[in-house]
Amino acid sequence: MATIVERPRKNKPSTWQATIRVKGQTSVVKTFEQRCDAEDFSKIIEAKLKKLAEERSKKMKRLDKKQATLAGLMDERLRDIVQAFCESDESIPRHKKTAPTILRVIGNITLKDVTPLWNKNYIARMLTKKTRIGTTFSYSTIAVHLQIMSMACRWRAETLNLPAQQLNFSKKHFPKHWENRRTRRLSEPEQLRLEAVLKACKAPSRNQWFHLMQMALETGARLQELVLAEWDEFDLDRRLWTIPAIKTKGRKVRAVPLSFKAIAFMQNLQQEAVAGNSRVFYLLGLPLSVSSGFHKFVTRAGLIDFRFHDLRHEAISRMVLYKRKLSVFEIMAIVGHSDVSMLVRYANLRGDELAERMD
């Protein structure tokens, strides 16, 4: 379906942002000066995306009609399997977001072509490619790619009632200590500089950028959960944000209690809510473009090696340090961690902070 949103501009006429979403297809977003142009564009693109979705659906049905044999499975193209998996209900939003990058690189190989040499070459190719913000792909991201391809092949075997095949999606060629777990925290001076840059922004979305950052620090929520949040998920009287399963990484409903600061931020955002638009941060784009936009603010503020996801690390660290009424398991429930080891990974406590708590 297509959504058209008015985007006000200071001292200029509003622009109109068209967002077209069709199940199984990458969303298309484009901004126009006139609403009628946005509507015409939406009709054309929506029709094209629906046609592509129908063609892919027919292709997979043709595959399913073939006699299900191991030989037949091994002759299927890896890209068709990954694409079908990411369009299925078995995949999560992260898989769908990552799939286009995988599909641009894997080519037209079949499962029998997934050899140890192919695996090694895939890793090497990804290490030379650039992300949207100009950095190279990390080993952590490449590990996710390999995991998605492996999950897709297991899923495909299950749909054909065949035994899962051991394919060469291996991290054998990763260097030692490749995980490079993030420990980046946000210092008080850095936070003040970043807030100043966000407040100085001239765009109509300035207030939403500022409050997006503040809500990330207050809730520890992920970028996607915040950016796609809708007003009906919030009960400000009960101080509760209920995130639907479809928006969480673990695909489970999560209840996030709101601090008094978070309530104040949400009340501020309510003042610029628009009738007919359910999104809280409706002036911001989709998660990927918001991540890129945040990187520009970070650069302008002079912060080195800081990402939006580091706000989640900072928020969780602050919860562990200062929300003393909350138990470890309560914090895990709030931020969506399924085991203590993950909480330990995110709670990067500084020595000076611990020293202050000794007396």
C-alpha positions as a printed Julia matrix, in Angstrom:
359×3 Matrix{Float64}:
  0.0     0.0     0.0
  1.04    3.61   -0.52
  1.24    6.28    2.16
  1.58    9.97    1.36
  2.72   12.29    4.14
  3.0    16.07    4.12
  6.44   17.29    5.23
  6.35   20.95    6.3
  9.32   23.2     5.52
 10.31   26.45    7.16
  9.58   29.45    4.91
  8.82   27.11    1.99
  5.78   25.17    0.79
  5.44   21.66    2.16
  6.76   18.68    0.26
  4.96   15.34   -0.05
  6.68   12.06    0.78
  5.35    8.94   -0.88
  6.13    5.57    0.72
  5.09    2.44   -1.17
  5.12   -0.91    0.63
  4.24   -4.24   -0.95
  4.75   -7.49    0.96
  8.0    -9.14    0.0
  9.38   -6.07   -1.78
 11.77   -3.37   -0.63
  9.87   -0.2     0.29
 10.21    2.76   -2.08
 10.32    6.29   -0.69
 10.39    9.49   -2.75
  9.56   13.15   -2.04
  7.69   15.52   -4.38
  6.81   19.19   -4.47
  3.17   18.48   -5.36
  0.78   15.94   -3.8
 -0.64   14.99   -7.2
  2.86   13.98   -8.39
  3.31   11.83   -5.27
 -0.06   10.13   -5.92
  0.75    9.41   -9.58
  4.17    8.03   -8.66
  2.63    5.83   -5.95
  0.11    4.28   -8.34
  2.78    3.41  -10.91
  5.33    2.0    -8.46
  2.74    0.08   -6.43
  1.52   -1.64   -9.59
  5.1    -2.56  -10.56
  5.94   -3.91   -7.11
  2.77   -6.0    -7.02
  3.61   -7.45  -10.43
  7.12   -8.39   -9.24
  5.68   -9.99   -6.1
  3.22  -12.04   -8.17
  5.98  -13.2   -10.53
  8.17  -14.31   -7.61
  5.23  -16.1    -5.99
  4.51  -17.99   -9.22
  8.19  -18.9    -9.54
  8.27  -20.46   -6.07
  4.99  -22.31   -6.72
  6.53  -23.8    -9.87
  9.51  -24.93   -7.82
  7.22  -26.51   -5.23
  5.36  -28.47   -7.9
  8.56  -30.2    -8.99
  9.3   -33.57   -7.44
 10.95  -32.87   -4.11
 14.33  -34.57   -4.18
 17.68  -33.7    -2.65
 19.12  -33.39   -6.15
 16.35  -30.98   -7.09
 16.93  -28.92   -3.96
 20.65  -28.66   -4.71
 19.84  -27.4    -8.21
 17.76  -24.48   -6.89
 19.28  -21.0    -6.95
 20.45  -19.65   -3.61
 19.08  -16.18   -4.38
 15.56  -17.57   -4.99
 15.65  -19.41   -1.66
 16.95  -16.4     0.3
 14.37  -14.14   -1.32
 11.49  -16.53   -0.62
 12.61  -17.02    2.99
 12.79  -13.27    3.62
  9.29  -12.88    2.16
  7.93  -15.62    4.42
  6.5   -15.35    7.91
  9.55  -17.22    9.23
 11.86  -14.25    8.74
 12.13  -11.2    10.98
 12.48   -7.52    9.92
 16.25   -7.71   10.25
 16.37  -10.5     7.65
 14.19   -8.53    5.25
 16.36   -5.43    5.65
 19.58   -7.38    5.05
 18.37   -9.5     2.11
 18.88   -6.88   -0.68
 22.59   -6.61    0.18
 23.0   -10.4     0.08
 21.13  -10.69   -3.22
 23.37   -8.07   -4.85
 26.44  -10.21   -4.17
 25.55  -13.92   -4.38
 24.8   -14.0    -8.12
 22.98  -16.96   -9.67
 24.74  -19.86   -7.97
 22.84  -23.02   -7.04
 23.14  -24.77   -3.69
 25.59  -27.3    -5.09
 27.89  -24.36   -5.96
 28.16  -23.32   -2.3
 31.67  -24.69   -1.81
 34.32  -23.74    0.77
 36.02  -21.64   -1.94
 32.76  -19.8    -2.7
 32.33  -19.16    1.03
 35.87  -17.73    1.28
 35.36  -15.53   -1.8
 32.02  -14.21   -0.52
 33.67  -13.05    2.69
 36.5   -11.4     0.72
 34.07   -9.58   -1.59
 31.97   -8.24    1.28
 35.09   -6.88    3.03
 35.75   -4.63    0.0
 32.22   -3.3    -0.41
 30.99   -0.03    1.11
 27.9     0.49    3.25
 25.52    3.42    2.77
 27.5     5.53    5.25
 30.82    4.84    3.51
 32.29    2.24    5.88
 33.2    -1.31    4.87
 31.15   -4.29    5.99
 32.26   -5.73    9.32
 32.79   -9.4    10.1
 29.75   -9.19   12.39
 27.55   -8.13    9.46
 29.01  -10.79    7.18
 28.29  -13.37    9.91
 24.64  -12.28    9.8
 24.64  -12.77    6.0
 25.96  -16.32    6.36
 23.43  -17.03    9.1
 20.51  -15.81    6.95
 21.63  -17.92    3.98
 21.97  -20.99    6.21
 18.54  -20.41    7.82
 16.95  -19.91    4.39
 18.33  -23.23    3.11
 17.12  -25.1     6.19
 13.7   -23.46    5.8
 13.54  -24.45    2.13
 14.4   -28.08    2.94
 11.68  -28.15    5.59
  9.05  -26.8     3.18
  9.91  -29.66    0.8
  9.94  -32.2     3.67
 13.58  -32.97    2.95
 16.49  -33.31    5.4
 18.48  -30.12    5.87
 21.8   -30.14    4.05
 25.14  -29.16    5.58
 26.27  -26.31    3.34
 29.44  -24.24    3.47
 28.24  -21.11    5.26
 31.23  -21.01    7.55
 33.1   -18.39    9.6
 36.27  -20.46    9.29
 38.04  -17.68    7.36
 37.24  -14.99    9.93
 40.27  -13.75   11.93
 40.62  -14.42   15.66
 38.68  -12.05   17.89
 36.61  -10.97   14.87
 33.5   -10.21   16.93
 34.86   -6.81   18.02
 32.01   -6.24   20.44
 30.99   -2.62   20.86
 31.9    -0.98   24.16
 31.35    2.63   23.05
 29.64    4.8    25.66
 28.36    8.37   25.43
 30.09   10.8    27.79
 28.22   13.75   29.29
 30.15   16.36   27.2
 29.48   14.31   24.05
 25.78   14.12   24.84
 25.6    17.87   25.33
 27.4    18.49   22.01
 25.11   16.1    20.16
 22.0    17.64   21.71
 23.21   21.11   20.69
 23.68   19.96   17.08
 20.21   18.4    17.0
 18.62   21.55   18.42
 20.46   23.72   15.88
 19.08   21.72   12.95
 16.91   23.92   10.71
 14.71   21.14    9.31
 11.07   20.74   10.45
 12.09   17.33   11.81
 14.47   18.92   14.36
 12.23   18.28   17.37
 11.67   14.66   16.36
 15.41   14.01   15.94
 16.07   15.42   19.42
 13.31   13.37   21.04
 14.28   10.21   19.14
 17.69   10.35   20.8
 16.19   11.09   24.23
 13.7     8.21   23.98
 16.53    5.87   22.96
 18.44    6.82   26.11
 15.35    6.51   28.35
 14.04    3.19   27.03
 17.03    1.33   25.56
 14.8     0.5    22.57
 16.23   -0.42   19.18
 16.24    1.99   16.24
 13.49    0.16   14.33
 11.24   -0.06   17.39
 11.47    3.7    17.94
 11.36    4.94   14.36
  8.31    2.82   13.47
  6.53    3.41   16.81
  2.84    4.34   16.55
  0.68    6.29   18.97
 -1.64    3.41   19.75
  1.31    1.5    21.26
  1.57    4.06   24.08
 -0.56    4.34   27.2
  0.83    7.47   28.85
 -1.61    7.26   31.77
 -0.23    3.83   32.66
  3.31    4.89   31.69
  3.61    1.96   29.3
  4.83    1.38   25.74
  3.77   -2.0    24.31
  5.88   -2.89   21.28
  4.15   -5.37   18.92
  5.93   -8.62   18.11
  6.32   -7.7    14.43
  8.61   -4.79   15.38
 10.84   -6.57   17.91
 13.99   -8.51   17.06
 12.83  -11.57   19.0
  9.32  -11.39   17.52
  7.75  -11.22   20.96
  5.52   -8.48   22.38
  7.53   -6.35   24.8
  6.22   -4.01   27.49
  8.51   -1.04   28.16
  7.77    1.06   31.28
  8.23    4.78   30.71
 10.16    7.02   33.08
  8.78   10.45   33.98
 11.36   11.93   31.58
 10.11    9.66   28.78
  6.51   10.69   29.52
  7.51   14.37   29.23
  9.23   13.69   25.89
  6.16   11.86   24.56
  3.85   14.68   25.65
  6.07   17.11   23.77
  5.86   14.95   20.66
  2.07   14.77   21.03
  1.87   18.5    20.44
  3.01   18.07   16.83
  1.15   14.82   16.1
 -0.8    14.91   12.83
 -4.31   13.51   12.44
 -4.36   10.55   10.1
 -0.68    9.72   10.64
 -0.18    7.01   13.25
  3.6     7.23   13.44
  5.16    9.11   16.36
  8.26   10.08   14.37
  6.39   10.68   11.13
  8.81   13.36    9.89
 11.68   10.88    9.91
 12.18    8.24    7.23
 12.62    4.5     7.48
 15.16    2.99    9.92
 18.01    2.75    7.4
 17.75    6.41    6.33
 17.4     7.49    9.98
 20.61    5.63   10.82
 22.41    7.46    8.0
 20.91   10.81    9.07
 21.97   10.29   12.68
 25.52    9.57   11.51
 25.63   13.05    9.92
 24.61   14.69   13.22
 27.25   12.64   15.05
 29.92   13.76   12.61
 28.83   17.39   12.95
 29.08   17.09   16.74
 32.65   15.79   16.46
 31.94   12.36   17.97
 34.29    9.6    16.86
 33.06    6.08   16.1
 29.57    6.55   17.53
 26.45    4.89   16.11
 22.76    5.09   16.92
 22.86    1.56   18.33
 25.44    2.75   20.88
 22.59    4.71   22.51
 21.11    1.32   23.42
 24.4     0.32   25.08
 24.4     3.63   26.95
 20.78    3.29   28.06
 21.26   -0.26   29.33
 24.46    0.7    31.15
 22.61    3.57   32.88
 19.76    1.25   33.87
 22.18   -1.19   35.51
 23.98    1.65   37.32
 21.15    3.94   38.37
 17.83    2.05   38.23
 18.61    0.21   41.43
 15.01   -0.82   42.08
 15.08   -2.95   38.94
 16.46   -6.48   39.1
 18.69   -7.87   36.35
 15.79   -9.93   34.99
 13.48   -6.92   34.97
 16.03   -4.96   32.92
 16.34   -7.9    30.54
 12.54   -7.92   30.09
 12.47   -4.16   29.42
 15.2    -4.18   26.75
 14.33   -7.56   25.21
 17.34   -9.68   26.19
 16.73  -13.41   26.49
 19.84  -14.27   28.52
 22.15  -12.62   31.05
 25.21  -12.89   28.79
 23.6   -10.47   26.34
 22.88   -8.0    29.13
 26.51   -8.26   30.26
 27.6    -7.53   26.7
 25.54   -4.34   26.59
 26.22   -3.06   30.11
 29.65   -1.51   29.57
 30.35   -0.09   33.01
 33.22    2.37   33.43
 35.71    2.01   36.25
 35.07    5.52   37.57
 31.32    4.85   37.71
 31.89    1.73   39.77
 34.35    3.55   42.03
 31.7     6.15   42.86
 29.38    3.38   44.05
 31.92    1.83   46.44
 31.22    4.25   49.32
